[in-house]
C-alpha cells in the first residue's frame, strides 16, 4: 500500500516550545507495572480518601500520586499513592498546576 511522503522541515517555522510543568509520563502510565499496581491499590482502597477525610462516602476510581512524579515523587511507592474520585482528583490536579506555574512564570498584566 502506498504511503504519503514525509513532510520536509521548513527552517523558517519555529519549533514548538516545551510547556513547563508537563512531562511525558505516558509510557509509564501505559506500562504493565502501573496497571497492575493501580488494580491492586484500588482493590485495597476502594473509597475516595479525600472524601473520607470530609466525612463522605464516595467510590474512588483514580489512583493519584500524592507528590507528583514531575516534582520528584516516587512512581511505584504505595506511600505516595491515594485513591480519589473524579471530582477530588480534578480539584487536586488543578491546584497543583496553579502552584507549579507560580514558581515557573509570574503573571504580568498588559497595559
Residue frames as a rotation matrix with the C-alpha (Angstrom) as fourth column:
UNK 1
0.586 0.810 0.000 0.00
0.810 -0.586 0.000 0.00
0.000 0.000 -1.000 0.00
UNK 2
-0.143 -0.663 0.735 1.46
0.570 -0.662 -0.487 3.41
0.809 0.349 0.472 -0.91
UNK 3
0.165 0.120 -0.979 2.19
0.939 -0.322 0.118 5.91
-0.301 -0.939 -0.166 1.82
UNK 4
0.959 0.181 0.218 2.23
0.233 -0.940 -0.247 9.67
0.160 0.288 -0.944 1.85
UNK 5
0.076 -0.985 0.156 5.63
0.517 -0.094 -0.851 11.32
0.852 0.145 0.502 1.52
UNK 6
0.148 -0.122 -0.982 7.12
0.967 -0.189 0.169 12.67
-0.207 -0.974 0.090 4.72
UNK 7
0.934 0.267 0.238 6.94
0.310 -0.936 -0.164 16.43
0.179 0.227 -0.957 5.05
UNK 8
-0.046 -0.980 0.194 10.10
0.686 -0.173 -0.707 18.48
0.727 0.100 0.680 4.83
UNK 9
0.183 0.009 -0.983 11.11
0.896 -0.413 0.163 20.57
-0.405 -0.911 -0.083 7.82
UNK 10
0.482 0.027 0.876 10.73
0.544 -0.793 -0.274 24.24
0.687 0.609 -0.397 6.99
UNK 11
-0.361 -0.760 -0.540 13.50
0.889 -0.106 -0.445 26.16
0.282 -0.641 0.714 8.80
UNK 12
-0.751 0.080 0.655 11.57
-0.075 -0.997 0.036 29.44
0.656 -0.022 0.754 8.85
UNK 13
0.434 0.899 0.048 8.84
-0.250 0.069 0.966 27.90
0.865 -0.432 0.255 11.06
UNK 14
-0.345 -0.621 0.703 9.93
-0.851 -0.108 -0.513 27.98
0.395 -0.776 -0.492 14.71
UNK 15
-0.584 0.084 -0.808 9.90
0.230 0.971 -0.066 24.77
0.779 -0.225 -0.586 16.72
UNK 16
0.528 0.836 0.147 7.26
-0.004 -0.170 0.985 24.41
0.849 -0.521 -0.086 19.41
UNK 17
-0.396 -0.621 0.677 8.39
-0.696 -0.279 -0.662 25.40
0.599 -0.733 -0.322 22.87
UNK 18
-0.525 0.188 -0.830 8.10
0.491 0.863 -0.116 22.86
0.695 -0.469 -0.546 25.65
UNK 19
0.342 0.720 0.603 5.30
-0.278 -0.535 0.797 23.72
0.897 -0.441 0.017 28.05
UNK 20
-0.668 -0.639 0.380 6.54
-0.513 0.026 -0.858 23.97
0.539 -0.769 -0.345 31.61
UNK 21
-0.386 0.476 0.790 5.15
-0.832 0.190 -0.521 21.55
-0.398 -0.859 0.323 34.15
UNK 22
0.759 0.649 -0.053 4.20
-0.600 0.666 -0.443 18.91
-0.252 0.368 0.895 31.65
UNK 23
-0.490 -0.866 0.096 6.35
-0.765 0.480 0.429 15.85
-0.418 0.137 -0.898 31.50
UNK 24
0.114 0.510 -0.853 5.61
-0.843 0.504 0.189 12.93
0.526 0.697 0.487 29.26
UNK 25
-0.582 -0.232 0.780 4.75
-0.699 0.633 -0.332 10.06
-0.417 -0.738 -0.531 31.59
UNK 26
0.358 0.850 -0.387 2.51
-0.931 0.296 -0.212 8.29
-0.066 0.436 0.898 29.09
UNK 27
-0.065 -0.418 -0.906 4.90
-0.468 0.815 -0.343 5.35
0.881 0.402 -0.249 28.66
UNK 28
-0.952 -0.260 0.162 4.84
-0.250 0.352 -0.902 4.77
0.178 -0.899 -0.400 32.43
UNK 29
-0.388 0.881 0.271 1.05
-0.706 -0.096 -0.702 5.02
-0.592 -0.464 0.659 32.69
UNK 30
0.461 0.517 -0.721 0.67
-0.861 0.455 -0.225 2.52
0.213 0.725 0.655 29.82
UNK 31
-0.528 -0.784 -0.325 3.11
-0.660 0.620 -0.424 0.03
0.534 -0.009 -0.846 31.37
UNK 32
0.138 0.533 -0.835 2.04
0.132 0.825 0.549 -3.28
0.982 -0.186 0.043 32.84
UNK 33
-0.659 -0.477 -0.582 3.73
0.631 0.072 -0.773 -2.36
0.411 -0.876 0.253 36.14
UNK 34
-0.927 0.340 0.158 1.46
-0.375 -0.855 -0.359 0.68
0.013 -0.393 0.920 36.63
UNK 35
-0.151 0.936 -0.318 -1.72
-0.668 0.140 0.731 -1.13
0.729 0.323 0.604 35.55
UNK 36
-0.027 0.084 -0.996 -1.08
0.445 0.893 0.063 -3.98
0.895 -0.442 -0.061 37.99
UNK 37
-0.856 -0.343 -0.388 -0.23
0.497 -0.333 -0.802 -1.60
0.146 -0.879 0.455 40.85
UNK 38
-0.754 0.633 0.174 -3.31
-0.612 -0.774 0.164 0.53
0.239 0.018 0.971 40.13
UNK 39
0.058 0.795 -0.603 -5.59
-0.325 0.587 0.742 -2.51
0.944 0.153 0.292 40.10
UNK 40
-0.255 -0.241 -0.936 -4.11
0.708 0.613 -0.350 -3.80
0.658 -0.753 0.015 43.37
UNK 41
-0.972 -0.209 -0.107 -4.33
0.225 -0.706 -0.672 -0.39
0.065 -0.677 0.733 45.09
UNK 42
-0.498 0.858 0.123 -7.97
-0.728 -0.491 0.479 0.22
0.472 0.149 0.869 44.10
UNK 43
0.154 0.533 -0.832 -8.95
0.099 0.829 0.550 -3.24
0.983 -0.167 0.075 45.40
UNK 44
-0.431 -0.409 -0.804 -7.22
0.812 0.212 -0.543 -2.49
0.392 -0.888 0.241 48.69
UNK 45
-0.716 0.164 -0.678 -8.61
0.291 -0.813 -0.504 1.07
-0.634 -0.558 0.535 48.98
UNK 46
-0.448 0.566 0.692 -11.96
0.888 0.189 0.420 1.28
0.107 0.802 -0.588 47.11
UNK 47
0.627 0.739 -0.247 -13.17
0.769 -0.638 0.046 4.58
-0.124 -0.219 -0.968 48.65
UNK 48
0.351 -0.438 0.828 -12.01
0.301 -0.784 -0.543 8.12
0.887 0.440 -0.143 47.87
UNK 49
-0.170 -0.531 -0.830 -9.54
0.952 0.129 -0.278 9.08
0.255 -0.837 0.484 50.60
UNK 50
-0.939 -0.126 0.319 -10.26
0.089 -0.988 -0.130 12.81
0.331 -0.094 0.939 50.33
UNK 51
-0.076 0.985 0.153 -14.00
-0.382 -0.171 0.908 12.25
0.921 0.011 0.389 50.71
UNK 52
0.293 0.119 -0.949 -13.36
0.684 0.668 0.295 10.07
0.669 -0.735 0.114 53.77
UNK 53
-0.715 -0.614 -0.334 -11.44
0.682 -0.508 -0.526 12.97
0.153 -0.604 0.782 55.35
UNK 54
-0.859 0.456 0.234 -14.51
-0.433 -0.890 0.146 15.18
0.275 0.024 0.961 54.71
UNK 55
-0.702 0.554 0.448 -16.88
-0.179 0.471 -0.864 12.55
-0.689 -0.686 -0.232 56.21
UNK 56
0.288 0.745 -0.601 -18.42
-0.912 0.021 -0.410 11.44
-0.293 0.667 0.685 52.90
UNK 57
-0.131 -0.289 0.949 -18.53
0.022 0.956 0.294 8.04
-0.991 0.059 -0.119 51.24
UNK 58
0.637 0.235 -0.734 -17.66
-0.695 -0.239 -0.679 8.02
-0.335 0.942 0.012 47.55
UNK 59
0.749 -0.376 0.545 -16.21
0.461 0.887 -0.022 5.27
-0.476 0.268 0.838 45.40
UNK 60
0.186 -0.777 -0.601 -12.72
-0.508 -0.600 0.619 6.07
-0.841 0.190 -0.506 44.20
UNK 61
0.849 0.117 0.516 -11.77
0.335 0.636 -0.695 5.34
-0.409 0.763 0.500 40.62
UNK 62
0.691 -0.701 0.175 -8.47
-0.203 -0.421 -0.884 7.24
0.693 0.576 -0.433 40.20
UNK 63
0.611 -0.636 -0.472 -5.14
0.766 0.324 0.555 6.33
-0.200 -0.701 0.685 41.73
UNK 64
0.856 -0.223 0.467 -3.23
-0.028 -0.921 -0.388 9.56
0.517 0.319 -0.795 42.26
UNK 65
-0.095 -0.934 -0.344 0.35
0.793 0.138 -0.593 10.32
0.601 -0.330 0.728 43.23
UNK 66
0.664 0.307 -0.682 0.36
0.709 -0.547 0.444 12.45
-0.236 -0.779 -0.581 46.40
UNK 67
0.137 -0.682 -0.718 3.64
-0.247 -0.726 0.642 14.07
-0.959 0.089 -0.268 45.35
UNK 68
0.907 0.335 -0.256 3.61
-0.311 0.122 -0.942 14.26
-0.284 0.934 0.215 41.52
UNK 69
0.570 -0.701 0.428 6.25
0.745 0.660 0.090 12.39
-0.346 0.268 0.899 39.55
UNK 70
0.440 -0.378 0.815 7.26
0.564 -0.590 -0.578 15.64
0.699 0.714 -0.047 37.82
UNK 71
0.562 -0.223 0.796 8.07
-0.581 -0.792 0.188 17.16
0.589 -0.568 -0.575 41.23
UNK 72
-0.432 -0.900 0.060 10.20
-0.731 0.310 -0.608 14.24
0.528 -0.306 -0.792 42.37
UNK 73
0.224 0.592 0.774 7.58
-0.901 0.428 -0.067 11.84
-0.371 -0.682 0.630 43.72
UNK 74
-0.734 -0.486 0.474 8.10
-0.349 0.869 0.350 8.10
-0.582 0.092 -0.808 43.58
UNK 75
-0.527 0.522 -0.671 6.34
-0.761 0.062 0.645 6.30
0.378 0.851 0.365 40.73
UNK 76
-0.022 0.495 -0.868 5.52
-0.144 0.858 0.493 2.98
0.989 0.136 0.052 42.40
UNK 77
-0.941 -0.302 -0.155 5.85
0.114 0.148 -0.982 3.57
0.319 -0.942 -0.104 46.14
UNK 78
-0.172 0.958 -0.229 2.50
0.750 0.278 0.600 2.81
0.638 -0.068 -0.767 47.81
UNK 79
-0.128 0.103 -0.986 3.04
0.863 -0.478 -0.162 5.52
-0.488 -0.872 -0.028 50.42
UNK 80
-0.844 -0.192 -0.501 2.92
-0.049 -0.902 0.428 8.06
-0.534 0.386 0.752 47.56
UNK 81
-0.806 0.592 0.020 -0.44
0.162 0.188 0.969 6.82
0.569 0.784 -0.248 46.22
UNK 82
-0.728 0.686 0.004 -4.04
-0.148 -0.152 -0.977 7.63
-0.670 -0.712 0.212 47.13
UNK 83
-0.587 0.645 0.490 -7.43
0.807 0.416 0.420 6.65
0.067 0.642 -0.764 45.71
UNK 84
-0.757 0.353 -0.549 -9.59
-0.147 -0.912 -0.384 9.61
-0.636 -0.210 0.743 44.63
UNK 85
0.237 0.855 0.461 -12.95
0.672 0.198 -0.714 10.09
-0.702 0.479 -0.527 42.95
UNK 86
0.006 -0.239 0.971 -13.04
0.961 -0.266 -0.072 12.08
0.276 0.934 0.229 39.69
UNK 87
0.759 0.342 0.554 -14.07
0.255 -0.939 0.231 15.39
0.600 -0.034 -0.800 41.28
UNK 88
0.860 -0.496 -0.120 -11.42
0.006 -0.224 0.974 15.25
-0.510 -0.839 -0.190 44.04
UNK 89
0.091 -0.859 0.504 -8.76
0.820 0.352 0.452 14.28
-0.565 0.372 0.736 41.50
UNK 90
0.247 0.061 0.967 -9.69
0.794 -0.585 -0.166 17.22
0.556 0.809 -0.193 39.24
UNK 91
0.968 0.128 0.217 -9.53
-0.015 -0.830 0.558 19.67
0.251 -0.543 -0.801 42.18
UNK 92
0.612 -0.791 -0.002 -6.14
0.216 0.165 0.962 18.35
-0.761 -0.589 0.272 43.32
UNK 93
0.005 -0.620 0.785 -4.67
0.971 0.190 0.145 18.43
-0.239 0.761 0.603 39.81
UNK 94
0.531 0.254 0.808 -5.88
0.536 -0.839 -0.089 22.00
0.656 0.481 -0.582 39.22
UNK 95
0.983 -0.175 0.054 -4.40
-0.152 -0.618 0.771 23.25
-0.101 -0.766 -0.634 42.49
UNK 96
0.334 -0.910 0.244 -1.08
0.518 0.394 0.759 21.53
-0.787 -0.127 0.603 41.73
UNK 97
0.131 -0.259 0.957 -0.96
0.968 -0.176 -0.180 23.17
0.215 0.950 0.228 38.30
UNK 98
0.830 0.211 0.516 -1.52
0.136 -0.974 0.180 26.62
0.541 -0.079 -0.837 39.82
UNK 99
0.831 -0.556 0.000 1.19
-0.077 -0.114 0.990 26.05
-0.550 -0.823 -0.138 42.45
UNK 100
0.177 -0.804 0.567 3.64
0.795 0.457 0.400 24.79
-0.581 0.380 0.720 39.84
UNK 101
0.302 -0.012 0.953 3.03
0.812 -0.520 -0.264 27.72
0.499 0.854 -0.148 37.49
UNK 102
0.998 0.056 -0.019 3.60
0.057 -0.824 0.563 30.24
0.016 -0.563 -0.826 40.30
UNK 103
0.438 -0.899 -0.002 7.23
0.084 0.038 0.996 29.19
-0.895 -0.436 0.093 40.52
UNK 104
-0.074 -0.470 0.879 7.77
0.892 0.362 0.269 28.98
-0.445 0.805 0.393 36.77
UNK 105
-0.656 -0.081 0.751 6.26
0.571 -0.703 0.423 32.18
0.493 0.706 0.507 35.41
UNK 106
-0.585 0.453 -0.672 4.72
0.436 -0.523 -0.732 35.19
-0.684 -0.722 0.108 37.08
UNK 107
0.108 0.724 0.681 1.65
0.992 -0.118 -0.032 36.70
0.057 0.680 -0.731 35.51
UNK 108
-0.727 -0.314 -0.611 2.09
0.334 -0.939 0.085 40.31
-0.600 -0.142 0.787 34.39
UNK 109
0.337 0.933 0.127 -0.97
0.661 -0.139 -0.738 42.21
-0.670 0.333 -0.663 33.20
UNK 110
-0.520 -0.458 0.721 -0.51
0.845 -0.399 0.355 44.05
0.125 0.794 0.595 29.90
UNK 111
-0.345 0.356 -0.869 -1.31
0.344 -0.813 -0.470 47.76
-0.873 -0.461 0.158 29.98
